[in-house]
Amino acid sequence: MNIPNINCKIEMFCSINPSEDPDKIKKTISNIFPYSTIKTENFSISAQSKELKSFEKIYETIHAKQSQKTYKRNLEKNLENDTTWFYLNKQTAFVEKITICEEADESPLGPIKVVLISSNIDRIIDWIIS
């Protein structure tokens, strides 16, 4: 995998339900989103990184499952200016599997929202889906 040198910001957000252990959710995020800074606040967790290499596990899954078309559709549908986003299933992420959700309610405990921000967002999308 050749990670391009593109300035970007990658953010993840998810809610923490009363039945969930915040430490387990934090571990879930760090497993799929390494090299990130994670913050826990009341009933939510956020993570961010300025390194595209933080996206490598998601990238590898996209290509291993040959799901580039699904991600392309979601990334292009949610593209606005220099930002795009998609949802990941929180339960599958807990067992270190990466599964995209078309809609937020596909993940019963709520999804993980992944946001990509870059002045070269088109190049990042091309890298993800090529």
Order of alpha helices (4+ residues) and beta strands (2+ residues): beta-alpha-beta-beta-alpha-alpha-beta-alpha-beta-beta-alpha
